[in-house]
């Protein structure tokens, strides 16, 4: 079986069509017999299903993918597994051991897409969630200067100050914390990230999901929101 994994800097990309590259893995009898990373040849309607089908791909693994693209892959008899996060090496091993599971679609840019943890007071199209890495789970907490290793992310609606708290499970990661955190945030319907500092790899992941990144902020979350507004 040949598998294609959407890839950004060694981790599964949050967006299949806009990722930097694809990791193609050929698996026989539970072992990887061939592996290569190819740059994304371009994102145009109908092209990638045909392109990857011609390369013999039978399964796609990605953080997110639109329903139209999923249908096009199905027409080519290519299976799609979305909602996947983490380093590509780990994902391959889980896939081989049949432990890999899909999850919530991480494509945050789709219009009208809802995430269950979002408060329902306003429609998704009118929401403008802002994400701020924080040292604590409240608006009075200090902004954490390190985006990837912040203990919490506060998702705030600036006009109402409605917010939700997301804990960062990647803050102790040996490497790739910024990328994994960016993939986490990309699945939360966020429009903008306000941070003290955000590394280039994490910024690439966020921006590939249509999220604006602004840095240089200090103070409490509430103070940063005041400046932003």
N, C-alpha and C positions, 0 to 999 in steps of 0.2 A: 504493500500500500504506500502511496505517496501522499504526504500531507504538506499543506502550505500554511505557514503561521505568519500573521501580520506582525512585523517586528519594528521596534524603535529602540536603538541602543541596548540590544540584548534582552529586552523584555517584550511581552505581547503588547501590541499597540491597541489603544482604545478605539481606533477607527480603522476598519479594514482598508477602505479605498484610499485613505490619505496617509497611510503609514510610510515610513522611509524605505522599507525593504520587506521582502518576503523570505522566510527561511523555509526551504524545500527539504523535506526529510523523507527518505525512502526506507521503509521498515519491512524486514523479512524475518519471519520466525522469531519475533520479539526482539530483534536487534536492528540498530541503525546501520544500514549498509552504504548509505550515501547521504551527504548533507552539504547544502550550499546556500549561500545568501545572495539573492539577486535584488538589485535596486527596483523600486516601484517604477514600472514602465509608463505610468500615466493613468489618470482616473477619468475615464470617459464611459458613458452608458454602454453596457454590453461588452466592453472590451476585455475586462479582466476575466470574466467567466470563460470566454473563448480562449484567451491567452493561456490561462492555467490549465484548462482542459487539454489543450494541445501539448502541454508539458506532462500530461498523465496524472494530474492531481485528482485525488478521489475524495479528499476531505479538507475543509478549511477550518482553521482555528483562529479566532479573533476576539477582541474585546467587544466590538460592536459592528453591526452591519444593518443597513436599511432593508426593509421587507422586499423591495423591488429587486435588489441584488440577490437576496436569498432565493427568490423565485427563479432568477436567471441561472443561478448555480444548480438549483434543483432540476431545471430543464436539461442541464448537462450531466445529470446524475452525480453531482458532487454534493456531498454532505456538508452541512455547516454547523459548527459548534461555536456559539458566541457567549459573551459574558465571562470570558476567561481572562485571568490576570496572572502576573508573575513572570519570573525569568524564563526565557525560552527553554533552557536546559532542563529546568524542573518540569515544565509543561510537557516536554517530550517524554520524560521518564514516567510521568503520571499517565500519559496517553498509552504508552506501551504496556503499563501494568493495569490498564483499564480502570484507573482511579480518577481520571479527569472528568470533571463535571462542568457543565455550562451554568450560567447564571443570568442576572439581569443585563439586558443590552446596555453597553456602556457608551453608545453613540448619544452624546448629550445635545447634539445640535438639531435633532429632528423636531420639527414644529409640532406642538401638541403632544409630545411625549411626556408622560407622567411618571414620577417616581413615588412609590408609596409613602416614603417618609416626608415628602414635601407637605407642608400645611396647605389645606384646601381653600383658604380664604379667597384667593384670587385665581384666575385662570392661568395655565402654564405660559400662554403667550404673553401675558402681561407681567409675569414674574421677572425680576431682574436680580437673581440671587448673587450675592457677593461672598466669596470665600476668603477668610482671614485665618492664617495659622496662628494658634494661640497656645499660651502656657497653661491656660485653665479653661474650664467649660462655661464661662460666663462672660458677659459683655465688659465687665470691669477688669478682666484678666489682661495681662500684658501680651502684646504681639510677640510671637516667637520669631527671632531673626533668621532661623534656619527652616525654610519651608518644608524640606523633606523629612526632618526629624522633629517637627512640632508634635507635641502630645495630642493636640486637638485641632480640628478645623471647625470654625464657626461659620455656618451658612446663614447669611443675614439678608433679609429684605430691607434695604436702606430706608425706604419711605415709612415703614411701619415698625421697624426694629424687631419684627418677628424673626426668630432664629431657631436653628436646630444644631445640635452638636454631633460631630462625627469623630470618633476616636481614631487615631492613626496606628494601625497594627504593624506598620513598617518602620516605626521610629528607631528600632534597635537593629535593623537589617545591616548585615555586614557590608553590603554594597548595593547600589541601585535604589537607595531609599527615596531619593527625589523622584525618580522615574515611577516607582511603584505608588508613591503618594499622589503624583500627578494623575496616574491612571485611576486611582480611587476617586479623586476630586472630579475627574472628567465624567464620571457616572452619576453626578449629583445635580445635574441641570443648572450648573453654575455658568454665569456670563462673564464674571471678572474675578481675578485673584488679586488681592492687595496684600503684599508681603514686605518684610524687611529686605530679604534677599531670596532669590530663586535661581538655582543653577541653570546653565544653558540646556542640559538634557531634559530637565523637568519642564522648562519653558517650551521646548520643542513639542513635548507630548501635549501640554495644555493648549498651545496654539494650534496644533493639528486637529484638536477637537473644537476649534472655534472659540476658545476662551482667551480673553484679553488678560495680560499680566502687567501689573504695575508694582514697582518695587521702591524701596527707600523709606518705608513707613516705620514709625516708632510710636511708642506710647501704648495706651490701652486700646482694646478693640473698639470701644465706643468713641474714643478720640480719633481713631483712624477713619471711622465711618463719618464723623463730623467733617473731617478734612475732605473726604471723598465727595460728600454731598455738596 
